[in-house]
Amino acid sequence: SAMSIVGRPGGFERLRVSSMVMAGAFGLVPLVHYCCVAPRAEIALYVPSILHMFMCYGIGFAIYRTRFPESIRPGMFDLSGSSHFLWHVAGLAGLRSYEASLWSMLTCQAVTSC
């Protein structure tokens, strides 16, 4: 029953992991489309920072999934340096990379005509 899943620690782990993977996959579809239709100069300008964003999110996902560093030294990282904290740092790094990419796109679009 649903109550037995809810009461169990980590009962929704498969759902959480699946939703994170699907969110990443749905982000890749527009990027692939963009790479198919955009000029090479734009791809060279914008795509590296977007790939950096995906790399940061991937690192955050790996930290979340492996529970590093708590899995190596249980009890040592309860207050600082926990996987939850590192997951947020990786997510913020990815968000910052995406923001830089958007500012680059906006600046370029303001200078050139569409």
C-alpha positions as a Markdown table, in Angstrom:
| # | Residue | x | y | z |
|---|---|---|---|---|
| 1 | Ser | 0.0 | 0.0 | 0.0 |
| 2 | Ala | 1.0 | 3.6 | -0.3 |
| 3 | Met | 1.4 | 4.1 | 3.4 |
| 4 | Ser | 4.0 | 1.4 | 3.6 |
| 5 | Ile | 6.1 | 3.2 | 0.9 |
| 6 | Val | 5.6 | 6.6 | 2.5 |
| 7 | Gly | 6.6 | 5.3 | 6.0 |
| 8 | Arg | 9.8 | 3.7 | 4.7 |
| 9 | Pro | 13.0 | 5.9 | 4.5 |
| 10 | Gly | 13.9 | 6.3 | 0.8 |
| 11 | Gly | 10.5 | 4.8 | -0.3 |
| 12 | Phe | 10.3 | 7.2 | -3.2 |
| 13 | Glu | 14.0 | 7.0 | -4.2 |
| 14 | Arg | 13.2 | 5.5 | -7.6 |
| 15 | Leu | 10.7 | 8.2 | -8.4 |
| 16 | Arg | 13.1 | 11.0 | -7.3 |
| 17 | Val | 15.9 | 9.6 | -9.3 |
| 18 | Ser | 13.7 | 9.1 | -12.4 |
| 19 | Ser | 12.3 | 12.6 | -12.2 |
| 20 | Met | 15.8 | 14.1 | -12.0 |
| 21 | Val | 17.0 | 12.0 | -15.0 |
| 22 | Met | 13.9 | 13.0 | -17.0 |
| 23 | Ala | 14.4 | 16.7 | -16.2 |
| 24 | Gly | 17.9 | 16.5 | -17.6 |
| 25 | Ala | 16.8 | 14.6 | -20.7 |
| 26 | Phe | 14.1 | 17.1 | -21.4 |
| 27 | Gly | 16.7 | 19.8 | -21.2 |
| 28 | Leu | 18.9 | 18.1 | -23.8 |
| 29 | Val | 16.1 | 17.9 | -26.4 |
| 30 | Pro | 16.0 | 21.7 | -27.0 |
| 31 | Leu | 19.8 | 21.9 | -27.0 |
| 32 | Val | 20.0 | 19.2 | -29.7 |
| 33 | His | 17.4 | 21.1 | -31.8 |
| 34 | Tyr | 19.3 | 24.3 | -31.3 |
| 35 | Cys | 22.6 | 22.7 | -32.5 |
| 36 | Cys | 20.7 | 21.5 | -35.6 |
| 37 | Val | 19.3 | 24.9 | -36.7 |
| 38 | Ala | 21.8 | 27.5 | -35.3 |
| 39 | Pro | 24.8 | 28.9 | -37.2 |
| 40 | Arg | 28.1 | 27.4 | -36.2 |
| 41 | Ala | 29.4 | 30.7 | -34.7 |
| 42 | Glu | 26.4 | 30.8 | -32.3 |
| 43 | Ile | 26.9 | 27.2 | -31.3 |
| 44 | Ala | 30.5 | 27.8 | -30.5 |
| 45 | Leu | 29.6 | 30.8 | -28.4 |
| 46 | Tyr | 26.7 | 29.5 | -26.4 |
| 47 | Val | 26.8 | 25.7 | -26.2 |
| 48 | Pro | 30.0 | 25.3 | -24.1 |
| 49 | Ser | 28.4 | 27.2 | -21.2 |
| 50 | Ile | 25.2 | 25.2 | -21.5 |
| 51 | Leu | 27.3 | 21.9 | -21.5 |
| 52 | His | 29.1 | 23.2 | -18.4 |
| 53 | Met | 25.6 | 23.7 | -16.8 |
| 54 | Phe | 24.7 | 20.1 | -17.6 |
| 55 | Met | 28.1 | 18.9 | -16.3 |
| 56 | Cys | 27.5 | 20.7 | -13.0 |
| 57 | Tyr | 24.0 | 19.2 | -12.7 |
| 58 | Gly | 25.5 | 15.8 | -13.5 |
| 59 | Ile | 28.1 | 16.2 | -10.8 |
| 60 | Gly | 25.3 | 17.2 | -8.4 |
| 61 | Phe | 23.2 | 14.2 | -9.4 |
| 62 | Ala | 26.2 | 11.9 | -8.8 |
| 63 | Ile | 26.8 | 13.4 | -5.4 |
| 64 | Tyr | 23.1 | 13.0 | -4.6 |
| 65 | Arg | 23.0 | 9.4 | -5.8 |
| 66 | Thr | 26.2 | 8.2 | -4.1 |
| 67 | Arg | 25.7 | 10.2 | -1.0 |
| 68 | Phe | 29.4 | 11.2 | -1.2 |
| 69 | Pro | 31.2 | 12.0 | 1.2 |
| 70 | Glu | 28.9 | 10.5 | 3.9 |
| 71 | Ser | 29.1 | 7.1 | 2.3 |
| 72 | Ile | 32.9 | 7.1 | 2.8 |
| 73 | Arg | 33.0 | 8.5 | 6.4 |
| 74 | Pro | 29.6 | 8.2 | 8.1 |
| 75 | Gly | 29.0 | 10.7 | 10.8 |
| 76 | Met | 32.0 | 12.9 | 9.8 |
| 77 | Phe | 30.1 | 15.2 | 7.4 |
| 78 | Asp | 26.8 | 15.7 | 9.3 |
| 79 | Leu | 27.1 | 19.4 | 9.8 |
| 80 | Ser | 29.4 | 20.7 | 7.0 |
| 81 | Gly | 30.4 | 19.3 | 3.7 |
| 82 | Ser | 27.4 | 16.9 | 3.5 |
| 83 | Ser | 26.2 | 15.5 | 0.2 |
| 84 | His | 23.1 | 17.7 | 0.4 |
| 85 | Phe | 25.2 | 20.8 | 0.7 |
| 86 | Leu | 27.5 | 19.7 | -2.2 |
| 87 | Trp | 24.4 | 18.9 | -4.3 |
| 88 | His | 23.2 | 22.5 | -3.8 |
| 89 | Val | 26.6 | 23.9 | -4.6 |
| 90 | Ala | 26.7 | 22.0 | -7.8 |
| 91 | Gly | 23.2 | 23.1 | -8.7 |
| 92 | Leu | 24.1 | 26.7 | -8.0 |
| 93 | Ala | 27.2 | 26.4 | -10.2 |
| 94 | Gly | 25.0 | 25.0 | -13.0 |
| 95 | Leu | 22.5 | 27.8 | -12.6 |
| 96 | Arg | 25.3 | 30.4 | -12.7 |
| 97 | Ser | 26.7 | 28.9 | -15.9 |
| 98 | Tyr | 23.2 | 29.0 | -17.4 |
| 99 | Glu | 22.8 | 32.6 | -16.4 |
| 100 | Ala | 26.1 | 33.6 | -18.0 |
| 101 | Ser | 25.0 | 31.8 | -21.2 |
| 102 | Leu | 21.7 | 33.7 | -21.2 |
| 103 | Trp | 23.4 | 37.1 | -20.7 |
| 104 | Ser | 25.8 | 36.3 | -23.5 |
| 105 | Met | 22.8 | 35.4 | -25.8 |
| 106 | Leu | 21.0 | 38.6 | -24.8 |
| 107 | Thr | 24.0 | 40.8 | -25.4 |
| 108 | Cys | 24.7 | 39.2 | -28.8 |
| 109 | Gln | 21.0 | 39.6 | -29.8 |
| 110 | Ala | 21.0 | 43.3 | -28.8 |
| 111 | Val | 24.1 | 44.0 | -31.0 |
| 112 | Thr | 23.0 | 41.9 | -34.0 |
| 113 | Ser | 19.7 | 41.8 | -35.8 |
| 114 | Cys | 17.5 | 38.7 | -35.6 |
